[in-house]
Amino acid sequence: MSLTQAQIEQARARVPRAFHLPLALRLRRIALWTLFAGLMLYCLWVFNFSPTRIWIGLGRLGDVLGFMFPPYIWKSWTEFSEILKGLGETLSIAFMGTLLGAVVAFPLSFLGAKNINRLNGLRLGVRRGYDIIRAFETLILALIFIRAFGLGPLAGILAIAVSEVGTFAKLFSEAIENTSTKPIDGVKASGGTRFQQIRFGIAPQVNPVILSILLYNFESNVRSGTILGIVGAGGIGFLLSDRISAYKWDEAWSIIFLIIAMVYVIDHLSGIIRARIIGDWEGTK
């Protein structure tokens, strides 16, 4: 279907920017793209990026990967039990850190939800507290707790727990704020107290969301626990760092493979738990 010149002119009059952008807008776009390109080139220059350096690095990376194959196979139970103990410590650190963080964050999340806490000053102060806690990286917290409590899994557990308090409290409070008011009104109309409104009106709506958040962060904390072990907070990361420092690349690759397998198993089990619990919840609505 062809358009007449008159129809084109009418369309141009209705939406002129679809045919020709104003000069000011075009200059603004050019300036923004120029700034973006300049910032990118500056970062490459500051970080000493060059094709030669990348090519040399890829060659060295190939050498490291070559040292990793074939993977190392532990020949005695004594050697392998040490690795299993490290994996168990990492899993325990992630589990305890996630659990402690959730226990502390759950009541704090109600103070940060605007449909629960009507005191704006208190609510905003609590939310800023979430931000302050989340500003500290888990690795930094681990170094602080290692200084305070010494080397070992305790420092890793506390680092993950404190970090997750800020994350969980923020996510839980947002989930609480996004709940429907109809179940709450129903409980209120039947004479329910404020606690009962939260228990029977809000909790059934946010429980599946909270479960998903907990399971996902637990998977993430298993990976974080590996990094914390490298700085001395216990777990498999310490053994991995030790093997890399000793240039035992084949054994390091075997440990990395076991970490990947552990994360995969946890992800699979989390999916099963999420499907069963959330499925039951949906069936009762």
C-alpha positions as CSV (number, residue, x, y, z in Angstrom):
1,M,0.0,0.0,0.0
2,S,1.5,3.3,-1.1
3,L,1.0,6.6,0.7
4,T,0.3,9.9,-1.0
5,Q,2.5,12.9,-0.5
6,A,-0.4,14.5,1.5
7,Q,-0.6,11.5,3.9
8,I,3.2,11.7,4.4
9,E,3.0,15.4,5.2
10,Q,0.2,14.8,7.7
11,A,2.2,12.0,9.4
12,R,5.3,14.3,9.4
13,A,3.2,17.0,11.1
14,R,1.9,14.6,13.8
15,V,5.2,12.9,14.6
16,P,8.0,15.2,13.3
17,R,10.7,13.4,15.3
18,A,10.0,10.1,13.4
19,F,11.2,11.8,10.2
20,H,13.8,14.3,11.4
21,L,15.4,14.8,14.8
22,P,15.9,18.3,16.1
23,L,19.5,19.6,15.9
24,A,19.8,19.9,19.7
25,L,18.8,16.3,20.2
26,R,21.2,15.1,17.5
27,L,24.1,17.0,19.0
28,R,23.2,15.6,22.5
29,R,23.3,12.1,21.1
30,I,26.6,12.7,19.4
31,A,28.1,14.2,22.6
32,L,26.9,11.2,24.7
33,W,28.3,8.6,22.2
34,T,31.6,10.6,22.0
35,L,31.8,10.7,25.8
36,F,31.1,6.9,26.0
37,A,33.7,6.1,23.3
38,G,36.3,8.4,25.0
39,L,35.7,6.8,28.4
40,M,36.1,3.3,26.9
41,L,39.3,4.3,25.2
42,Y,40.6,5.9,28.3
43,C,39.9,2.8,30.4
44,L,41.8,0.6,27.8
45,W,44.7,3.0,27.9
46,V,44.9,3.1,31.8
47,F,44.6,-0.7,32.0
48,N,47.5,-1.1,29.5
49,F,45.4,-3.0,27.0
50,S,47.2,-4.0,23.8
51,P,46.8,-6.8,21.3
52,T,50.3,-8.0,22.1
53,R,49.6,-8.3,25.8
54,I,46.3,-10.2,25.1
55,W,48.1,-12.6,22.7
56,I,50.9,-13.3,25.2
57,G,48.4,-13.8,27.9
58,L,46.4,-16.3,25.9
59,G,49.6,-18.3,25.3
60,R,50.3,-18.4,29.0
61,L,46.7,-19.4,29.7
62,G,47.0,-22.2,27.2
63,D,50.1,-23.4,29.1
64,V,48.2,-23.4,32.4
65,L,45.3,-25.3,30.9
66,G,47.8,-27.8,29.5
67,F,49.2,-28.4,33.0
68,M,45.7,-29.1,34.2
69,F,45.2,-32.1,31.9
70,P,45.0,-35.0,32.6
71,P,43.2,-34.2,35.9
72,Y,44.7,-35.6,39.1
73,I,43.2,-38.7,40.6
74,W,43.7,-39.1,44.3
75,K,45.3,-42.5,45.0
76,S,44.6,-42.8,48.7
77,W,41.6,-42.2,51.0
78,T,43.7,-40.0,53.2
79,E,44.3,-37.5,50.4
80,F,40.7,-37.6,49.1
81,S,39.2,-37.3,52.6
82,E,41.0,-34.0,53.0
83,I,39.4,-32.7,49.9
84,L,35.9,-34.0,51.0
85,K,36.4,-32.3,54.4
86,G,37.1,-29.0,52.6
87,L,34.0,-29.3,50.4
88,G,32.0,-30.1,53.5
89,E,33.4,-27.0,55.3
90,T,32.5,-24.8,52.3
91,L,29.0,-26.2,52.2
92,S,28.6,-25.7,56.0
93,I,29.9,-22.2,55.8
94,A,27.4,-21.3,53.1
95,F,24.5,-23.0,54.8
96,M,25.1,-21.5,58.3
97,G,25.9,-18.0,56.9
98,T,22.7,-18.0,54.8
99,L,20.6,-19.3,57.7
100,L,21.9,-16.8,60.2
101,G,21.6,-13.9,57.8
102,A,18.0,-14.9,57.0
103,V,17.0,-15.2,60.7
104,V,18.3,-11.7,61.5
105,A,17.0,-10.2,58.3
106,F,13.4,-11.5,58.5
107,P,12.2,-9.4,61.4
108,L,14.2,-6.4,60.1
109,S,12.5,-6.6,56.7
110,F,9.1,-5.8,58.3
111,L,10.6,-2.5,59.7
112,G,11.6,-1.6,56.2
113,A,8.3,-2.3,54.5
114,K,6.1,0.7,54.0
115,N,2.8,-1.2,54.3
116,I,3.9,-2.5,57.7
117,N,6.0,0.3,59.2
118,R,4.1,3.6,58.9
119,L,6.9,5.6,60.6
120,N,8.7,7.2,57.7
121,G,11.8,8.2,59.7
122,L,12.3,4.8,61.2
123,R,11.6,3.0,57.9
124,L,14.1,5.1,56.0
125,G,16.7,4.8,58.7
126,V,16.3,1.0,58.6
127,R,16.6,1.0,54.8
128,R,19.7,3.1,54.9
129,G,21.1,0.5,57.4
130,Y,20.5,-2.2,54.7
131,D,22.5,-0.1,52.3
132,I,25.4,0.3,54.7
133,I,25.6,-3.4,55.4
134,R,25.4,-4.2,51.6
135,A,28.2,-1.7,50.9
136,F,30.7,-4.1,52.5
137,E,31.9,-6.9,50.2
138,T,31.9,-10.4,51.7
139,L,35.6,-10.7,51.1
140,I,36.3,-7.5,53.1
141,L,34.1,-8.7,56.0
142,A,36.0,-12.1,55.9
143,L,39.3,-10.3,56.3
144,I,37.9,-8.3,59.2
145,F,36.5,-11.3,61.0
146,I,39.7,-13.3,60.4
147,R,41.5,-10.5,62.2
148,A,39.0,-10.6,65.1
149,F,38.3,-14.3,65.4
150,G,41.3,-15.9,63.7
151,L,41.5,-18.3,60.8
152,G,38.8,-20.9,60.2
153,P,35.2,-21.4,59.1
154,L,33.8,-19.1,61.9
155,A,35.1,-16.0,60.1
156,G,33.5,-17.2,56.8
157,I,30.2,-17.9,58.4
158,L,30.0,-14.5,60.1
159,A,31.1,-12.7,56.8
160,I,28.4,-14.4,54.8
161,A,25.8,-13.9,57.6
162,V,26.5,-10.1,58.0
163,S,26.5,-9.6,54.2
164,E,23.3,-11.5,53.7
165,V,21.5,-9.5,56.4
166,G,21.5,-6.4,54.2
167,T,20.6,-8.3,51.1
168,F,17.9,-10.4,52.6
169,A,16.3,-7.6,54.5
170,K,16.1,-5.4,51.4
171,L,14.7,-8.2,49.2
172,F,12.2,-9.5,51.9
173,S,10.9,-5.9,52.5
174,E,10.3,-5.4,48.8
175,A,8.5,-8.7,48.6
176,I,6.3,-7.7,51.6
177,E,5.5,-4.3,50.0
178,N,4.4,-6.0,46.8
179,T,1.7,-8.1,48.5
180,S,-2.0,-7.7,47.7
181,T,-4.1,-6.0,50.4
182,K,-7.2,-8.2,49.7
183,P,-6.2,-11.1,52.0
184,I,-5.2,-8.6,54.7
185,D,-8.6,-6.9,54.4
186,G,-10.3,-10.3,54.7
187,V,-8.4,-11.1,57.9
188,K,-9.1,-7.6,59.3
189,A,-12.8,-7.8,58.5
190,S,-13.1,-11.1,60.3
191,G,-11.7,-9.5,63.5
192,G,-8.1,-10.5,63.1
193,T,-5.3,-8.7,65.0
194,R,-2.4,-6.9,63.4
195,F,-0.2,-9.9,64.0
196,Q,-2.8,-12.3,62.5
197,Q,-3.1,-10.0,59.4
198,I,0.6,-10.4,58.9
199,R,0.6,-14.1,59.7
200,F,-2.4,-15.1,57.5
201,G,-2.6,-12.2,55.0
202,I,1.0,-11.4,54.1
203,A,3.1,-14.4,55.1
204,P,1.4,-16.9,52.6
205,Q,2.1,-14.4,49.8
206,V,5.7,-13.7,50.5
207,N,6.8,-17.2,51.7
208,P,7.4,-18.6,48.1
209,V,9.4,-15.5,47.2
210,I,11.4,-15.7,50.4
211,L,12.1,-19.4,49.7
212,S,13.3,-18.6,46.2
213,I,15.6,-15.9,47.5
214,L,17.0,-18.1,50.1
215,L,17.8,-21.0,47.8
216,Y,19.4,-18.8,45.1
217,N,21.6,-17.0,47.7
218,F,22.6,-20.3,49.2
219,E,23.8,-21.4,45.8
220,S,25.7,-18.1,45.4
221,N,27.2,-18.4,48.9
222,V,28.6,-21.8,48.1
223,R,30.7,-20.1,45.4
224,S,31.5,-17.2,47.8
225,G,32.6,-19.7,50.4
226,T,35.2,-21.0,48.0
227,I,36.7,-17.5,47.6
228,L,36.6,-16.9,51.4
229,G,38.6,-20.0,51.9
230,I,41.5,-18.6,49.8
231,V,41.9,-15.7,52.3
232,G,41.9,-18.1,55.3
233,A,38.2,-18.4,56.2
234,G,38.2,-22.2,55.9
235,G,36.7,-24.5,53.3
236,I,37.9,-25.9,49.9
237,G,39.2,-22.5,48.8
238,F,42.2,-22.9,51.1
239,L,43.1,-26.2,49.6
240,L,42.7,-24.8,46.1
241,S,44.9,-21.9,46.8
242,D,47.5,-24.2,48.3
243,R,47.6,-26.4,45.2
244,I,47.8,-23.4,42.9
245,S,50.7,-21.9,44.9
246,A,52.5,-25.2,44.7
247,Y,51.9,-25.3,40.9
248,K,50.0,-28.5,41.2
249,W,47.7,-27.5,38.4
250,D,46.3,-31.0,37.7
251,E,45.1,-31.4,41.3
252,A,43.8,-27.8,41.2
253,W,41.7,-28.7,38.2
254,S,40.3,-31.8,40.0
255,I,39.3,-29.6,42.9
256,I,37.7,-27.1,40.6
257,F,35.7,-29.9,38.9
258,L,34.5,-31.1,42.3
259,I,33.4,-27.5,43.2
260,I,31.5,-27.3,39.9
261,A,29.8,-30.7,40.5
262,M,28.8,-29.6,44.1
263,V,27.3,-26.4,42.8
264,Y,25.4,-28.3,40.1
265,V,24.0,-30.8,42.7
266,I,22.9,-28.0,44.9
267,D,21.2,-26.2,42.0
268,H,19.4,-29.4,41.1
269,L,18.2,-30.0,44.7
270,S,17.2,-26.4,45.1
271,G,15.0,-26.7,42.0
272,I,13.3,-29.8,43.4
273,I,12.7,-28.1,46.7
274,R,11.4,-25.0,45.1
275,A,9.0,-26.9,42.8
276,R,7.6,-29.0,45.6
277,I,7.1,-26.3,48.3
278,I,5.9,-23.6,45.9
279,G,3.8,-26.1,44.0
280,D,2.0,-27.1,47.2
281,W,1.5,-23.4,48.1
282,E,0.0,-22.7,44.8
283,G,-2.4,-25.6,45.1
284,T,-3.8,-24.3,48.3
285,K,-4.7,-20.8,47.0
